[in-house]
Amino acid sequence: MTAPFPLAMLGRLAATGALLLVAHPALAEEAAAAAPVFTKEMADAIASQKVSLDTIWVMIAAFLVFFMNLGFALVESGFCRAKNTVNILFKNFVVFAVSSIAFLVLGFGVMFGDGNPLFGTSGLFFASGADNSPAMAQTYRGVYSALNWTGVPFWAKFFFQLVFAGTAATIVSGAVAERIKFKAFIIFTLFLVGVIYPVAGHLIWGGGWLASKGFLDFAGSTVVHSVGGWAALAGILVLGPRIGKFGPGKKINVIPGHNMTSAAVGVFVLWFGWFGFNPGSTMAADGASIAHIATTTNIAAAAGTISSMIAAWIFFKKPDLGLTLNGCLAGLVAITAPCAFVSVASSVVIGCVAGVLVVGAVVLFDRIRIDDPVGATAVHLANGVFGTIAVGLFADPTVAPSAAVAKPGLFLGGGMQQLGPQLIGVALVGGMVFVLSIAFWLATKLATGGIRVTAEEEIEGLDIGEHGNSAYPEFQVKSGGVFASTGSGHGAPQPTSAKVGAT
């Protein structure tokens, strides 16, 4: 049983309530007077703190993308023969240095400078500009307006974009490996990073024509990977296949890589670096978007790994490590454009398709006699195109803050609203980059007296002929290193005496 509430206590509560009612206006005024005033200085301090946090995130992401250069070096050298290891490592090391100068002097201005719908005309010939401080804002808006959407300092923007440019150039290195002259590759890299890559990038990220049409590529399935893939394909066609890769009729000789440990470690490095590549493209410490993008990126890589393993297992009767490693990269390439615009469930589908696509592309390119020692065109070109189209198929404006800029994809009831611009972009960028790349490869060939090493040098290995060095001097074997097999990459050694002229 509950005790009765004391009447005396009830009276005291009533009196206290009445006192509060009477005193309320005075208490409110006192509280208002004591409240801190939100001054302009406080607002500036908060804005400055946000810029600092955004800058730290962007630079960390850029460092991760830079670290991917190691991954490419390990993958490409592992997938190629031992006699060309120094050459592959040398190209992957020096390509970022060459890219840095080319992008600083010309590429950044062509890509992000204010100009016309096709290329920038401001800020050329040595990139320079202001940060986003109020004192410099007017100057900044008149040079690189396309980058005003992010508040980090100018050089943070430059460095982040530079590591992407270097990635596009690295893609070409593996595709033309084992038969290209070192100096020819360096010269073409200058053209690629100074002109071809920035023109394509201006169309999309520099406020150019495709951007005005609603084309979306969040982190570079087209801007980086397809551009590198088209340039690589042009180089392969101008160079021709390696000695002994293709026999009479439809015979295909498999030429296995020399170090699968290196290749596997390289893919782990690339997978890790992609968490800077995709989430870093927010260029701001936007927690919700970063978390969403990191998850879609990882899930697509995982799905690509599994689906490529299964596809190779079915096609070749055994699971193939090389194709599975490329399947992981295919998933990463395919999710790069749509990572911010699609759901996690859609990233599973995108990754699965990418894994199967890369296996099919490797087989197709071999059958049409396109010799790509590392599968760069199958990974970066085929899946760069697919990933770009995937935006138009799976885009969901509700999944993350950054997804709001997308229109619903075809599979979400959006029809051709987003798919249309994506298809136009794939065709325009592909045609433009391929034509420019053919022109620059031929110009390089003219300028250097041929872009391909002699047959004797190719058989002996580019390490000796191009650099007078060897990665494995204690185990050097003088052999063509060609393996004849109809399987997925295994077979008995079969030296060849085939000869080709220098290209």
C-alpha positions, -999 to 999 in steps of 0.1 A, spaced: 0 0 0 13 35 -9 16 62 18 -5 93 13 14 123 -2 20 149 26 -1 180 23 28 201 35 51 189 7 24 196 -18 22 232 -6 59 237 -9 59 224 -45 31 248 -54 49 277 -40 81 268 -58 63 265 -91 47 299 -86 81 315 -79 96 300 -111 67 313 -131 73 348 -118 111 346 -121 111 329 -156 116 361 -177 144 373 -155 161 338 -156 158 337 -194 174 371 -198 202 362 -175 208 329 -194 208 348 -228 233 373 -215 256 345 -202 255 326 -236 287 328 -257 285 350 -288 292 332 -320 317 356 -336 332 358 -370 365 348 -355 350 316 -341 334 308 -375 368 313 -392 385 291 -367 360 263 -373 364 267 -411 401 266 -408 399 234 -387 378 218 -413 402 227 -441 431 212 -420 412 179 -415 402 177 -451 438 184 -462 452 157 -439 427 132 -453 434 141 -489 472 139 -485 470 105 -467 449 92 -496 474 106 -521 502 89 -503 483 56 -506 478 61 -543 516 69 -546 523 37 -528 504 19 -556 535 25 -578 552 -3 -558 522 -26 -564 524 -20 -602 561 -26 -602 558 -59 -584 528 -71 -605 543 -62 -638 578 -76 -631 563 -108 -616 541 -114 -647 571 -109 -670 602 -131 -676 632 -129 -654 654 -115 -682 633 -83 -683 629 -76 -646 654 -47 -644 637 -31 -674 602 -34 -659 613 -21 -625 632 8 -641 602 19 -661 579 17 -631 604 37 -610 611 64 -635 576 68 -648 563 86 -618 593 110 -619 586 118 -656 548 121 -649 555 145 -621 574 169 -644 550 166 -673 520 172 -651 535 202 -633 547 219 -665 517 213 -687 492 185 -678 476 201 -648 468 233 -666 454 215 -696 432 193 -673 419 218 -648 427 253 -662 398 274 -672 394 273 -710 370 257 -734 349 225 -733 378 205 -747 409 216 -728 422 242 -703 440 273 -715 447 290 -681 475 281 -657 496 264 -683 534 261 -683 542 253 -646 512 249 -624 507 275 -597 478 290 -580 462 302 -548 447 282 -520 411 289 -509 419 317 -485 396 348 -488 425 370 -499 433 348 -529 398 334 -538 392 358 -567 426 349 -583 419 312 -578 385 313 -594 400 327 -626 425 299 -632 414 265 -619 376 270 -613 369 233 -618 386 225 -584 367 252 -564 343 225 -550 370 212 -526 384 235 -499 418 220 -495 449 241 -504 461 243 -540 491 221 -537 471 194 -520 448 194 -550 478 193 -574 495 164 -556 463 143 -553 457 147 -591 493 140 -599 493 105 -584 463 97 -606 481 109 -637 511 87 -628 488 57 -624 475 61 -660 511 61 -673 520 30 -653 492 10 -670 509 14 -703 542 1 -690 530 -35 -685 511 -38 -717 541 -29 -739 566 -48 -718 594 -71 -730 599 -55 -764 598 -17 -762 629 6 -761 633 23 -728 637 58 -743 606 53 -765 585 46 -734 598 76 -716 590 99 -745 555 85 -749 549 90 -711 556 127 -716 530 129 -743 505 109 -723 507 128 -691 513 162 -707 485 160 -733 464 129 -737 454 122 -701 447 159 -693 425 165 -723 404 134 -714 404 145 -678 393 181 -687 362 167 -705 351 151 -672 368 165 -641 379 198 -655 344 212 -662 345 202 -699 319 190 -723 311 156 -708 307 171 -673 281 195 -687 262 165 -701 259 148 -667 287 122 -672 299 107 -639 332 91 -631 338 94 -594 374 82 -591 386 73 -626 373 42 -643 374 62 -675 397 92 -667 425 70 -654 420 33 -663 403 35 -697 427 63 -708 457 41 -698 440 11 -714 434 28 -747 469 42 -748 483 7 -740 462 -9 -768 475 16 -793 511 8 -782 505 -29 -785 492 -25 -821 522 -4 -832 547 -26 -815 533 -60 -825 535 -92 -804 566 -106 -786 587 -132 -805 572 -166 -801 539 -155 -786 518 -166 -816 526 -196 -838 513 -206 -873 475 -205 -877 457 -199 -845 485 -213 -822 489 -193 -790 520 -199 -769 517 -191 -732 546 -172 -718 544 -175 -680 557 -148 -656 588 -156 -635 577 -147 -600 541 -152 -588 551 -142 -553 560 -107 -566 527 -105 -585 506 -116 -555 523 -91 -531 519 -64 -558 481 -70 -559 478 -68 -522 496 -35 -523 473 -23 -550 442 -34 -531 454 -15 -501 462 16 -522 428 16 -537 414 27 -503 432 60 -510 422 60 -547 385 57 -543 376 71 -508 402 99 -512 383 112 -542 359 128 -518 387 153 -513 371 161 -479 368 143 -446 332 133 -452 328 103 -429 296 89 -444 308 90 -480 343 77 -471 329 47 -452 304 39 -480 330 41 -508 356 20 -489 330 -7 -484 318 -8 -521 355 -8 -532 364 -37 -510 333 -58 -518 338 -54 -556 374 -65 -552 364 -95 -532 336 -104 -557 360 -100 -586 385 -123 -570 360 -151 -564 342 -148 -598 375 -148 -618 388 -178 -598 356 -197 -606 356 -186 -643 392 -197 -648 385 -229 -630 357 -237 -653 375 -226 -685 409 -241 -678 399 -270 -655 422 -256 -627 421 -224 -606 447 -200 -621 465 -176 -597 474 -151 -624 439 -147 -636 425 -145 -601 450 -117 -592 438 -98 -623 402 -106 -613 408 -87 -580 422 -57 -600 393 -59 -624 368 -56 -596 387 -26 -583 388 -9 -617 351 -15 -624 340 -1 -590 362 30 -594 336 51 -613 305 40 -595 319 35 -559 301 66 -545 269 62 -565 259 25 -560 247 4 -531 269 -23 -515 246 -50 -530 252 -35 -565 290 -36 -558 288 -73 -554 272 -76 -589 297 -52 -604 326 -71 -590 313 -105 -601 308 -93 -637 343 -77 -637 359 -110 -626 343 -130 -654 349 -102 -679 386 -101 -673 390 -138 -679 370 -135 -711 390 -105 -722 423 -122 -717 412 -151 -738 397 -128 -765 428 -106 -768 450 -137 -772 427 -151 -799 428 -118 -819 466 -117 -814 469 -87 -791 499 -95 -769 496 -80 -735 522 -96 -711 504 -86 -679 467 -84 -690 466 -46 -685 441 -41 -713 418 -68 -700 420 -53 -665 420 -15 -671 405 -11 -706 377 -37 -705 367 -31 -669 373 7 -671 346 7 -698 323 -16 -679 327 3 -646 318 36 -664 287 20 -679 278 5 -645 271 40 -632 243 42 -657 230 8 -647 232 8 -609 233 45 -597 212 50 -566 209 87 -555 199 76 -520 229 54 -508 254 81 -498 257 119 -496 279 120 -527 254 98 -546 229 126 -547 245 140 -579 236 109 -599 204 101 -616 188 67 -610 204 39 -631 186 18 -657 181 -10 -632 166 14 -607 140 27 -631 160 57 -644 159 46 -680 186 63 -701 189 94 -678 223 84 -665 232 56 -689 230 78 -719 258 102 -708 279 73 -697 277 56 -731 285 89 -749 315 94 -726 329 59 -732 327 64 -770 341 99 -770 370 94 -746 378 60 -762 379 73 -797 399 104 -789 425 87 -767 430 59 -791 436 82 -821 459 106 -802 478 76 -788 484 61 -822 496 94 -835 520 99 -806 533 63 -808 540 68 -845 556 102 -838 578 86 -811 587 59 -835 598 85 -861 617 105 -835 636 76 -821 643 55 -852 620 28 -840 603 20 -807 610 -18 -806 643 -34 -797 660 -58 -821 651 -95 -822 684 -105 -807 680 -81 -778 645 -92 -772 656 -129 -771 686 -122 -748 664 -99 -726 660 -62 -722 679 -61 -690 712 -67 -707 705 -49 -740 689 -18 -726 706 -15 -692 736 -38 -691 723 -53 -659 705 -83 -646 681 -88 -617 693 -123 -611 729 -125 -622 736 -157 -603 708 -175 -622 709 -160 -656 697 -183 -683 702 -174 -720 670 -186 -736 641 -173 -755 620 -182 -724 590 -191 -745 566 -218 -732 543 -236 -756 510 -247 -740 473 -246 -746 466 -244 -709 462 -215 -685 498 -207 -682 518 -239 -676 538 -259 -700 572 -272 -710 600 -248 -721 603 -245 -758 629 -220 -770 621 -203 -803 643 -191 -832 616 -168 -846 628 -134 -858 611 -101 -862 624 -68 -874 626 -38 -850 595 -17 -850 
